[in-house]
Amino acid sequence: MNSDYIPWKILSATAQVGLLTEGWNLSESPSDPETCRQFTLEIAFASPFSYPPVIHIGLTGFDIDQNTSPRLSTSVANITSEGFTIVLTTWQNTLVYSADVTWLAVGP
């Protein structure tokens, strides 16, 4: 057996954010439609990884105003062995009332 072997760990969850989430700003009409609006959510792992893991995220649900075009992107930032940041972005006149993001972290 290789003594350098480190077992892999997998963690996952769904983050649900929206109007009742402190700091939620994606449902506010923009003062400048050309400016992107972002909401960030810090995710802390239940148990830390040995090294920063690979993160996969997916938008699994949303509530967007029916009178505007649905514009919403998801990304991750600040990946560490302790956690990461989910970044939700919208632009122009889109009003987002809620979003569900499922994430998967894989690493040693």
N, C-alpha and C positions, 0 to 999 in steps of 0.2 A: 504494500500500500504506500502511496506517495505521501510523505509527511507534509508536503506543501498544499495538500488538498484542503480547501475551505468549503464547507457546505453552503449551498445557495439558500436564500431566504426569499419568500414571496409574501408581500402584504398588499391588501387592496381595500377599497372602501368607496362609497359614493358621498360626495359633498353636495348638499342642497343649500343654495343661497338665494336670497331675494329680498323683497320689500321689508321683511322683518329682521334682516341681518344688519347689524350695526355697520354704518359706513356705505351701505348700498347706494350707488349713485347712477346706475344704468337706466333707471326709470325716470330720470330728470331730463327735461328738454334742454338740449345744449344751447348755450348762448352763441356759439360759433359752430355751425353745422360741419365745418371742415376739420374740427378738432376731434380726435378719438377720445373716448371716455373709457377708463379702465377701472376694474375692481380687482383687488388682490385678496387672496385667502391663504393664510399660512397653514400648512399641514405638518403636524408633528407625528412621527412614526411611534407606534405603541412600544416598539423596541428598536434601538438603533442598529444600523447596518455597520459592517466593518469598514466599508468604503462607500462613497456615494453610489446609490443604485441607478439603474436605468428606469426611467419613469415613462409610462404610457398613459395618456389620458384620452377620454372620449366624452363628447357632449351627449348625454343620454336623455335629456329633457329640457324644455324651456317654455316660458310663457312670455310671448312678445305681443305688443299692441297690434291689433289687426289692421290699423289704419296706416301702418308704416311697413317698409320692407324689412324682412328678418335678416339683420346683420349681426352676427355674433361669432367671435373666434376665441379659441382657447389655446393657451400655451403654458409652459412651466418655466420657472426661473429659480435661481438660488438653490440648486440641488446640493444637499449635504447628506452625510450619513445619519443625521438627526431628523431631516424633513425636507420640504420644498415649498415653493409658492405656486399656486394656481393663479393665472392671469386671465381674466375675461375681458374682452375688448369689444366695443361697439362703436359705431360712427354714424355720421349724418343725423337724421331725425329718428332713428330707431329707438324705441323705448322697450327695455327688457325688464320684466317684472320678477322673473326668477329663472334660475338655471340649475340643472343637475349635471355634475361632472363625476364620472367614475374614473378612478385612477388605479394603476397597478405598478408596484415597485418591485424590481427583481435585482438581486445582488448578493454579494457575500456578507 
